[in-house]
Amino acid sequence: MMHTVAAIQMISSPSVEDNLATARRLVAQAAAGGAQLVVLPEYWAIMGKQETDKLAHAEQPGSGPIQDGMAQMARQHGIWLIGGTLPLISGAEGKVLNTTLVYDPQGESAGRYDKIHLFGFKRGTESYNESRTIVPGAQVRTIEMPFGRVGLSICYDLRFPELYRAMGDCALIVVPAAFTHTTGSAHWEVLLRARAIENQCYVLASAQGGLHPNGRRTWGHSMLIDPWGEVQAVLPEGEGVVSGEIDLAFLAGVRESLPALAHRTM
């Protein structure tokens, strides 16, 4: 059985209103193309000029313009929407949670994952430290969808294969991300393909992809990868939609011909 899925690629700005408008347009495009599941990128709602800008837009779980916008998109198009990430109030002063929220085709909340691994990188003048403004999550999360279990992860999580093993048997893993151009050009595709190959499942990665108003440059290359590790669709840079099919018969065939998951000993 085939199921159409799509990843949205954006170049988010400091304006939540502008980013919401872009997301609505691209999600509508994905839904018009037949997507039953759509994934937004990390930080889609706000990519501030300063790391601290997102604090002013942090929402309480269950209410706020970002959450209302996602629920409306899912309901309007009758799709499952995995909402990239948004800042949620954490209770820690000066810090938020970087959270993925899932909405069902009725626009109801269907799942949540708080990013566990916080990105840190420094080389020359390029420096990032998410722990300055983000509280890490602590729980592995999956969501049951009509075509099987979907594993939720975010960006830097991609470097920690033990997280994906802890998800169990998934048909699909999603990776909303904002990989930097530096690290993305070196590691993005090889890590995504590795996660697909070792877990013998589809991987759908929704990325930020371009030069942002804050000067940050993200790698893009949103893509869908099949359980054999082949890239089925990719968008190198710029705003747009990447879509493809989840073929459960193909997934089962890969696992039958190469039963690596059954051969695990630890």
C-alpha positions as CSV (number, residue, x, y, z in Angstrom):
1,M,0.0,0.0,0.0
2,M,1.3,3.5,-0.9
3,H,1.0,6.6,1.2
4,T,2.1,10.1,0.0
5,V,4.2,12.2,2.3
6,A,5.8,15.6,2.0
7,A,8.5,17.7,3.6
8,I,8.4,21.5,3.5
9,Q,11.6,23.5,3.0
10,M,11.7,27.1,4.2
11,I,14.0,30.0,4.8
12,S,12.4,31.3,7.9
13,S,12.7,34.9,9.1
14,P,12.3,36.7,12.4
15,S,8.6,37.4,11.5
16,V,6.2,34.8,12.9
17,E,3.4,36.3,10.7
18,D,5.4,36.0,7.5
19,N,6.6,32.5,8.3
20,L,3.0,31.4,9.0
21,A,1.9,32.7,5.6
22,T,4.7,30.8,3.9
23,A,3.9,27.6,5.8
24,R,0.2,27.9,4.8
25,R,1.1,28.3,1.2
26,L,3.6,25.4,1.1
27,V,1.4,23.1,3.1
28,A,-1.5,23.8,0.7
29,Q,0.8,23.0,-2.2
30,A,1.8,19.7,-0.6
31,A,-1.8,18.7,0.2
32,A,-2.8,19.6,-3.4
33,G,-0.1,17.1,-4.5
34,G,-1.8,14.4,-2.5
35,A,0.3,14.4,0.6
36,Q,-1.4,12.7,3.6
37,L,1.4,13.6,6.0
38,V,3.3,16.9,5.8
39,V,6.4,17.8,7.9
40,L,7.5,21.4,8.6
41,P,11.2,22.2,9.3
42,E,12.8,23.1,12.7
43,Y,12.4,26.7,13.7
44,W,9.9,27.2,10.9
45,A,7.9,29.8,12.9
46,I,10.7,32.0,13.9
47,M,14.4,32.3,13.0
48,G,15.3,35.3,15.1
49,K,18.1,37.8,14.6
50,Q,19.3,36.8,18.1
51,E,19.0,33.4,19.8
52,T,16.9,35.0,22.5
53,D,14.2,36.3,20.1
54,K,12.2,33.1,20.3
55,L,11.6,33.6,24.0
56,A,9.1,36.4,23.3
57,H,7.1,34.0,21.1
58,A,7.1,31.0,23.4
59,E,3.6,29.6,23.8
60,Q,1.9,27.6,26.5
61,P,1.0,24.1,25.4
62,G,-2.4,24.1,23.7
63,S,-2.8,27.7,22.8
64,G,-1.1,30.5,20.7
65,P,-0.9,31.7,17.2
66,I,1.7,29.2,16.1
67,Q,-0.2,26.2,17.5
68,D,-3.6,27.6,16.2
69,G,-2.0,28.0,12.7
70,M,-0.8,24.4,12.6
71,A,-4.1,23.0,13.8
72,Q,-5.9,25.0,11.2
73,M,-3.6,23.8,8.4
74,A,-4.1,20.1,9.4
75,R,-7.9,20.5,9.7
76,Q,-8.3,22.6,6.5
77,H,-6.4,20.0,4.3
78,G,-7.4,16.9,6.2
79,I,-3.7,15.9,6.7
80,W,-1.4,14.7,9.4
81,L,0.9,17.6,10.2
82,I,4.2,17.3,12.0
83,G,4.9,20.8,12.9
84,G,8.6,21.1,12.8
85,T,9.4,22.9,16.0
86,L,8.1,25.9,17.9
87,P,9.2,27.4,21.2
88,L,7.1,26.3,24.2
89,I,7.4,27.8,27.7
90,S,9.7,25.6,29.8
91,G,9.4,27.1,33.3
92,A,13.1,27.8,33.3
93,E,14.0,31.5,33.1
94,G,15.4,32.6,29.8
95,K,14.9,29.2,28.2
96,V,12.3,27.4,26.1
97,L,11.6,23.9,24.9
98,N,12.2,23.2,21.2
99,T,9.1,21.1,20.5
100,T,7.6,19.1,17.7
101,L,3.8,19.0,17.8
102,V,1.7,16.5,15.8
103,Y,-1.8,17.2,14.5
104,D,-4.3,14.7,13.1
105,P,-6.5,15.4,10.1
106,Q,-9.2,16.9,12.4
107,G,-6.7,19.4,13.6
108,E,-6.5,17.8,17.1
109,S,-3.2,17.4,19.0
110,A,-1.9,13.9,18.5
111,G,1.6,13.9,19.9
112,R,4.6,15.9,21.1
113,Y,8.4,15.5,21.2
114,D,10.8,17.9,23.0
115,K,14.2,18.0,21.4
116,I,16.7,15.9,23.5
117,H,20.1,16.7,22.0
118,L,21.1,20.4,21.9
119,F,23.4,21.5,19.1
120,G,26.8,23.0,19.9
121,F,29.4,23.9,17.3
122,K,32.3,26.3,17.1
123,R,34.8,26.8,14.3
124,G,36.4,30.1,13.7
125,T,33.8,32.8,13.7
126,E,30.9,30.3,13.4
127,S,29.4,29.4,16.8
128,Y,26.2,27.9,18.1
129,N,25.1,26.8,21.5
130,E,21.4,25.8,21.8
131,S,21.7,25.1,25.5
132,R,21.9,28.8,26.2
133,T,18.2,29.2,25.4
134,I,16.8,25.7,25.3
135,V,15.9,23.1,27.9
136,P,16.5,19.6,26.6
137,G,13.7,17.0,26.5
138,A,14.0,13.6,28.1
139,Q,11.6,11.2,26.4
140,V,11.7,9.3,23.1
141,R,8.5,9.7,21.2
142,T,6.7,7.9,18.4
143,I,3.2,8.3,17.0
144,E,1.0,5.7,15.5
145,M,-0.4,6.7,12.1
146,P,-2.5,4.8,9.5
147,F,0.6,3.4,7.8
148,G,2.6,2.5,10.9
149,R,4.7,3.9,13.6
150,V,6.5,7.3,13.0
151,G,9.5,8.2,15.0
152,L,10.0,11.8,16.0
153,S,13.4,13.5,16.1
154,I,14.9,16.9,15.5
155,C,18.0,18.1,13.7
156,Y,21.1,17.4,16.0
157,D,19.4,14.2,17.2
158,L,20.4,12.8,13.8
159,R,23.9,12.2,15.2
160,F,22.8,9.9,18.0
161,P,21.7,6.5,16.5
162,E,20.8,5.1,19.9
163,L,17.8,7.4,19.9
164,Y,16.4,5.8,16.8
165,R,17.0,2.3,18.1
166,A,14.9,3.3,21.2
167,M,12.0,4.1,18.9
168,G,11.4,0.5,18.1
169,D,10.0,-0.7,14.8
170,C,9.1,2.4,12.7
171,A,7.8,2.6,9.2
172,L,9.0,6.2,9.0
173,I,11.4,8.5,10.9
174,V,11.0,12.3,10.5
175,V,13.8,14.8,10.9
176,P,12.8,18.5,10.9
177,A,16.0,20.4,10.9
178,A,18.0,23.6,10.5
179,F,21.4,22.1,9.7
180,T,24.1,24.7,9.1
181,H,25.7,24.9,5.7
182,T,29.0,23.9,7.2
183,T,27.9,20.7,9.0
184,G,25.2,19.9,6.4
185,S,27.5,19.9,3.5
186,A,29.7,17.4,5.3
187,H,27.3,15.1,7.1
188,W,23.6,15.6,6.4
189,E,22.9,13.1,3.6
190,V,25.2,10.4,4.9
191,L,23.6,10.5,8.4
192,L,20.1,10.5,7.0
193,R,20.9,7.5,4.7
194,A,22.6,5.7,7.6
195,R,19.5,6.1,9.8
196,A,17.3,4.7,7.0
197,I,19.6,1.8,6.3
198,E,20.2,0.7,9.9
199,N,16.6,1.0,10.9
200,Q,15.3,-0.3,7.5
201,C,12.6,2.3,7.3
202,Y,11.8,5.5,5.4
203,V,13.3,8.8,6.5
204,L,11.7,12.1,5.7
205,A,13.8,15.2,6.5
206,S,12.3,18.7,6.3
207,A,15.0,21.4,6.4
208,Q,15.7,25.1,6.4
209,G,17.5,25.9,3.2
210,G,19.1,29.2,2.4
211,L,20.4,32.5,3.6
212,H,18.3,33.9,6.4
213,P,17.8,37.5,7.4
214,N,19.8,36.9,10.6
215,G,22.9,36.0,8.4
216,R,22.7,32.3,9.1
217,R,23.0,30.0,6.2
218,T,21.3,26.6,6.3
219,W,22.0,23.6,4.2
220,G,18.5,22.6,2.9
221,H,18.5,19.3,1.0
222,S,15.1,18.2,2.4
223,M,14.7,14.7,1.2
224,L,12.8,11.4,1.4
225,I,15.0,8.2,1.7
226,D,13.7,4.7,1.3
227,P,14.6,1.7,3.6
228,W,17.4,0.6,1.2
229,G,19.1,4.0,1.7
230,E,18.2,5.4,-1.7
231,V,17.2,9.1,-2.0
232,Q,13.8,9.2,-3.6
233,A,13.4,13.0,-3.7
234,V,15.4,16.0,-2.7
235,L,15.3,19.8,-2.9
236,P,18.8,21.3,-2.6
237,E,18.0,24.9,-1.6
238,G,15.2,27.4,-1.4
239,E,11.5,27.3,-0.4
240,G,9.5,24.4,-1.7
241,V,8.0,20.9,-1.2
242,V,9.6,17.5,-1.4
243,S,7.2,14.6,-1.8
244,G,7.2,10.9,-2.4
245,E,5.6,7.6,-1.5
246,I,5.8,5.3,1.5
247,D,5.5,1.8,0.0
248,L,4.9,-0.7,2.8
249,A,5.4,-3.7,0.5
250,F,8.8,-2.4,-0.4
251,L,9.7,-1.9,3.2
252,A,8.6,-5.4,4.1
253,G,10.6,-6.7,1.1
254,V,13.8,-5.0,2.3
255,R,13.4,-6.5,5.8
256,E,12.6,-10.0,4.4
257,S,15.6,-10.1,2.1
258,L,18.1,-8.6,4.6
259,P,16.7,-9.4,8.1
260,A,19.3,-7.2,9.9
261,L,16.8,-6.1,12.5
262,A,16.0,-9.7,13.4
263,H,19.7,-10.5,13.6
264,R,20.4,-7.9,16.4
265,T,22.1,-9.3,19.5
266,M,22.3,-6.2,21.7
